[in-house]
Amino acid sequence: MYELLSKTNRFYEETRKKLDEALGGIYRKLEFHFKETLGVSNNYYLESIEKNMEYLKKIVSQDEAVYLTMLKRNGIKEKSQSILQK
């Protein structure tokens, strides 16, 4: 589990590069969607991803014994611990 989390940032960077190059940064167009539907000049899609990636950096910078305590969403901590015990 720790290995997967620690490699996620690199995966995201490679994916973002492909989105920028091959798809012309199409995710940036979502700002128009949020402007039209919510009247805001935000790209909540990109903001959420970047926020999660920053939090993930904090998680993987921790010792392996500590990082699970930082995963609290929908019981992921408990699920991860039960997988690790098998």
PyMOL commands that set and color helices and strands:
alter all, ss='L'
color gray80, all
select helices_A, chain A and resi 2-21+26-38+44-60+64-70+73-85
alter helices_A, ss='H'
color red, helices_A
deselect
rebuild
show_as cartoon
